[in-house]
Amino acid sequence: MKTRKAAIVQGLGQAIELAALTILFVVYYKQRRMTTSWITLHLAVMLLLPTLRMLINPSLTRWAGSRCETIVHYIGAAMAVLALTALGYVVFLSLPADNLTTLLLFYLLAFATALQRSPNRTQNELRWEWTAPWISLLLVQGIAIMIVGNIQVLERNGFALSWSVAFYLTAVFAAIGTLLSIPIYPIPRHKENQPVTTHWGELPSLRQGGEMTMLLALLAAVPMLFLIDMPHNGGLGMAPQEFAFSMGGIGVAALALGFDLRKQLWKKLESPLMQTLPRLVAAVTTPAVFLLLSLELPRDLTVVSALLFVSQLAMGFTIADMNQKCISVSPLISLAVLALSGFLQFNLGYRHYFALCIGCAVVIIASCYAVSWLRTKRKQA
């Protein structure tokens, strides 16, 4: 039970900070009427800092597991909590340069997140490695956004108050998550004579799910923007509390369920074709559901929630295909795709954008299976 508890709380504070960096950033600036291209561009630039941390971390072999790294880790955690608190204060004051100030604070939050190390889990703890992200999504996408919507309903001019409370509450969540993860098991230090190149891990191949990061980048921010965008812009026009209920509650449960089902299904499928078909269906389902929503624009929350459950269930399948142990330049390419996704949506519209995502999913999975088939034939020859 000790191992299980430690695995659940490890990285919880950092996961909450990343959820705030993505979800709160997207919803907040969309309510500030910023364009999709502006939001995705800054989101990709901010996520570049934690991504570079992930890429250069294996080269810091002499620093890994040292007291200095632990100190920097908790300095980053404290900076993140302070950045979220400052966001709540600045938003409540409604300063003239509010957009610039809050943007700089979000960048500070990204830098603070990059200072923190990733949780080091043992082999027995790997089955709980996604527990912290699920909890962080429930807290940020579910509870914090729900509070934003409820306050805006109760108060006529409650934009500043609602987002101030949301940022303060997220700062409390991040602080509690960091405090819970303080008794982290020490990271074993690498031997000084061990070559750095051995820590980079195996480069992700198509069969390991490395190609799925491209599709996930296309579907990272635009679907959320579609749900809360106004109908005259082609969006669904959901209120924050509706978004929190459907995506932060039902959607997170579907993500976790799809992730677990995919892990269980993968063990029973040995044929490359049988492994590829579920990936193709799952990868196509998510953009197909959003294409259907963009075509019909239903107003019934029950119908929307049911479709989003199917979409997030398929997304859980897709996420489970990613190999988290592989480190390469593919995250950098995915961030470029994320930055480009806003410009594509701005020029194509939501309907054509989701149709483009379906085509990309088919091409990606078909090429994955083709490469796997060619490798199998080459080995047999």
Order of alpha helices (4+ residues) and beta strands (2+ residues): alpha-alpha-alpha-alpha-alpha-alpha-alpha-alpha-alpha-alpha-alpha-alpha-alpha-alpha-alpha-alpha-alpha
